[in-house]
Amino acid sequence: MNSKKAQAQIITTILIILLVLAAVVIVWQVVNKSIKQSSDQIEIAMDCVGLDITVSNVDVDVITVLRSPGNSNAEVKEVVLFINGVNLGTKEVVLGELDTTTLEPSIDGIGAYSLASEDKIKIGAILSNDAACSPSTEYTVA
């Protein structure tokens, strides 16, 4: 009779150990997936943090944009123009470090946008991995 009780305790102990191992494997899968997703988002955010795109000159409705050297090796595939907080569209470019490009502000369906004194200009960027970086520091038209 005692040997049956001992066998039952051993079987119970083995089942508990197997359940704990299964729980650890399931929790690890969830945690590992979350960590990978977070690390991908951190990499994208770091590309944006090291990116420095600014307005270098405004001359008769042509905006010159400069990408300064920074800590980002990301490839910029589009720049986004914001004037007074309004998105006026994007321009496809390949913008490496110390490269410049020009933008001619226009409103879709309306035509050219005339810059006025005190207009606030910001430049955003879309990277080759489709990450959208927040707009640059504000440039005020003199």
DARAWO-V762158 format. One record per residue. RES is the residue in one letter. OMEGA is omega in whole degrees, -180 to 180 (999 if undefined). NEAR is the number of other ideal C-beta (glycine too) atoms within 8 Angstrom. Layout:
{{RES	OMEGA	NEAR} {RES	OMEGA	NEAR}}
This chain:
{{M	-180	4} {N	-179	5} {S	177	6} {K	177	7} {K	180	8} {A	178	8} {Q	179	8} {A	179	8} {Q	179	8} {I	179	8} {I	178	8} {T	180	8} {T	179	8} {I	178	8} {L	179	8} {I	179	8} {I	178	8} {L	178	8} {L	179	8} {V	178	8} {L	178	8} {A	179	8} {A	179	8} {V	180	8} {V	180	8} {I	180	8} {V	179	8} {W	180	8} {Q	-180	8} {V	-178	8} {V	-179	8} {N	179	8} {K	179	8} {S	-180	8} {I	179	8} {K	179	8} {Q	-180	8} {S	-179	8} {S	176	8} {D	179	8} {Q	179	8} {I	178	8} {E	179	8} {I	-180	11} {A	179	8} {M	176	10} {D	-180	15} {C	-179	14} {V	-178	8} {G	-176	10} {L	-179	14} {D	178	9} {I	-177	13} {T	173	11} {V	-179	12} {S	-178	7} {N	173	6} {V	-176	11} {D	176	5} {V	176	3} {D	171	8} {V	-178	9} {I	177	13} {T	-177	12} {V	-179	15} {L	171	11} {R	180	14} {S	177	9} {P	-180	5} {G	-178	9} {N	-176	5} {S	175	10} {N	-177	3} {A	178	12} {E	178	7} {V	-180	16} {K	177	9} {E	169	10} {V	-177	16} {V	-177	13} {L	175	14} {F	174	13} {I	-177	12} {N	177	6} {G	-179	5} {V	178	6} {N	180	6} {L	175	10} {G	-177	8} {T	175	8} {K	177	9} {E	180	5} {V	164	9} {V	-171	7} {L	176	11} {G	179	8} {E	-180	7} {L	174	8} {D	175	9} {T	173	9} {T	178	10} {T	178	8} {L	174	10} {E	-175	8} {P	175	12} {S	179	10} {I	-178	8} {D	177	5} {G	-178	3} {I	180	6} {G	-174	5} {A	175	7} {Y	180	11} {S	178	5} {L	179	11} {A	176	6} {S	180	5} {E	172	6} {D	-179	10} {K	-176	11} {I	172	15} {K	180	10} {I	174	14} {G	-180	12} {A	171	14} {I	-175	13} {L	-179	16} {S	177	7} {N	179	7} {D	175	6} {A	178	10} {A	180	9} {C	-178	10} {S	-176	5} {P	-179	7} {S	174	11} {T	-175	5} {E	175	7} {Y	-180	11} {T	180	8} {V	-179	11} {A	999	4}}
